[in-house]
Amino acid sequence: MYYYEMEINENRKITPQAERARKEFGKQGEEAAASFLEERGYRIVCRNFTCRAGEIDLIAEKPGLLVFCEVKSRGSLAYGMPREAVHAHKIRKIRRVAEWYLVQNGRLSPLPDRLDIRFDVIEVRRTNEGFGLRHIEGAFS
């Protein structure tokens, strides 16, 4: 069962089985997104970085570039495109987590050792062939 086929119990709550399936689908989407980035020359620095400010799915890098990547998976488009789930509140949260990561890992460096930072979204959709991915570079700043 995939999360878009969730069972709702009599109290209008998602059943534990459906919640596990939703989380597993999200984990598979993140794995597919990480592989997608690696195939394009990125090095995955961190997966599921968590701090008091929240969580970011993937942190990847190329020389001179650090990318904070939010992965949004959908089994269907019944609730809209995956990127539509990255709204203003989520963007603010991702920025706070990125700041926390940069400070915690000593990645804030003065010029000329400046590191470019980018915020991307990867949409993951289930298809008949597996997963369809769309990488939105610089989705927000």
C-alpha positions as CSV (number, residue, x, y, z in Angstrom):
1,M,0.0,0.0,0.0
2,Y,1.3,3.5,-0.8
3,Y,0.5,6.5,1.1
4,Y,-2.0,7.8,-1.4
5,E,-4.1,4.7,-0.8
6,M,-4.2,5.3,3.0
7,E,-6.7,3.6,5.1
8,I,-8.6,5.9,7.4
9,N,-10.1,4.3,10.6
10,E,-13.5,5.2,12.0
11,N,-12.0,8.2,13.9
12,R,-10.8,9.7,10.6
13,K,-7.2,8.9,11.6
14,I,-4.6,7.3,9.3
15,T,-4.0,3.7,10.4
16,P,-0.6,2.7,11.7
17,Q,-0.1,0.4,8.7
18,A,-0.8,3.2,6.3
19,E,1.5,5.6,8.2
20,R,4.3,3.0,8.0
21,A,3.7,2.7,4.2
22,R,3.8,6.5,3.8
23,K,7.1,6.7,5.7
24,E,8.6,3.9,3.6
25,F,7.5,5.5,0.4
26,G,9.1,8.8,1.5
27,K,12.4,6.9,2.4
28,Q,12.4,5.3,-1.0
29,G,11.9,8.7,-2.6
30,E,14.8,10.1,-0.7
31,E,17.0,7.2,-1.8
32,A,16.1,7.7,-5.4
33,A,16.8,11.4,-5.1
34,A,20.2,10.8,-3.5
35,S,21.1,8.3,-6.3
36,F,19.9,10.9,-8.9
37,L,22.2,13.6,-7.5
38,E,25.2,11.2,-7.2
39,E,24.7,10.2,-10.9
40,R,25.0,13.9,-11.7
41,G,28.3,14.4,-9.9
42,Y,27.1,15.6,-6.5
43,R,28.5,14.1,-3.3
44,I,26.0,13.4,-0.6
45,V,27.3,15.1,2.5
46,C,24.4,14.3,4.9
47,R,21.0,12.6,4.8
48,N,18.2,13.7,7.1
49,F,20.2,16.3,9.0
50,T,18.1,17.1,12.1
51,C,18.5,19.8,14.7
52,R,16.2,21.9,17.0
53,A,15.1,24.0,14.0
54,G,13.9,21.0,12.0
55,E,15.2,18.6,9.3
56,I,16.5,18.7,5.8
57,D,16.4,15.6,3.6
58,L,19.7,15.8,1.7
59,I,22.8,18.0,1.8
60,A,25.0,17.6,-1.3
61,E,28.0,19.3,-2.7
62,K,30.0,19.9,-5.8
63,P,33.2,22.0,-5.7
64,G,32.4,25.4,-4.4
65,L,28.7,24.6,-4.0
66,L,26.6,23.3,-1.1
67,V,23.0,22.3,-1.8
68,F,20.3,21.9,0.7
69,C,17.7,19.6,-0.9
70,E,14.1,19.0,0.1
71,V,12.7,15.8,-1.4
72,K,8.9,15.6,-1.9
73,S,7.4,12.3,-2.9
74,R,3.9,11.7,-4.2
75,G,2.2,8.5,-5.4
76,S,-0.4,10.5,-7.2
77,L,-1.2,14.1,-8.0
78,A,-4.5,14.0,-6.1
79,Y,-2.9,16.5,-3.6
80,G,-1.1,18.5,-6.2
81,M,2.5,18.6,-7.5
82,P,5.1,17.6,-4.9
83,R,6.8,21.0,-5.1
84,E,3.6,22.6,-4.0
85,A,4.1,21.2,-0.5
86,V,7.2,23.4,-0.1
87,H,5.3,26.5,1.0
88,A,6.5,29.7,2.8
89,H,6.5,28.1,6.3
90,K,8.5,25.1,5.1
91,I,11.0,27.4,3.2
92,R,11.6,29.4,6.4
93,K,12.2,26.2,8.3
94,I,14.7,24.8,5.7
95,R,16.6,28.1,5.8
96,R,16.9,27.9,9.6
97,V,18.1,24.3,9.4
98,A,20.6,25.3,6.8
99,E,22.0,28.1,9.0
100,W,22.2,25.6,11.9
101,Y,24.1,23.1,9.7
102,L,26.6,25.7,8.4
103,V,27.4,27.0,12.0
104,Q,27.5,23.5,13.5
105,N,29.9,22.2,10.8
106,G,32.1,25.2,10.5
107,R,31.0,25.8,6.8
108,L,30.8,29.5,7.2
109,S,33.9,30.8,5.6
110,P,35.0,34.4,4.7
111,L,35.8,35.5,1.2
112,P,37.7,34.3,-0.9
113,D,36.9,30.8,0.4
114,R,33.2,31.6,-0.2
115,L,30.9,28.6,-0.6
116,D,27.9,29.1,-2.8
117,I,24.7,27.9,-1.1
118,R,21.6,26.7,-3.1
119,F,18.2,25.4,-2.1
120,D,16.8,22.7,-4.4
121,V,13.6,20.6,-4.4
122,I,13.5,17.2,-5.9
123,E,10.0,15.9,-6.9
124,V,9.6,12.2,-6.8
125,R,6.6,10.6,-8.3
126,R,5.7,6.9,-8.6
127,T,5.5,5.7,-12.2
128,N,4.9,2.3,-13.8
129,E,8.7,2.1,-14.3
130,G,9.6,3.0,-10.7
131,F,10.2,6.7,-9.9
132,G,10.0,9.8,-12.0
133,L,12.2,12.6,-10.7
134,R,12.4,16.3,-11.4
135,H,15.3,18.4,-10.0
136,I,14.4,22.0,-9.4
137,E,17.6,23.8,-8.9
138,G,17.5,27.1,-7.0
139,A,13.8,26.5,-6.1
140,F,14.0,29.3,-3.5
141,S,16.7,31.5,-2.0
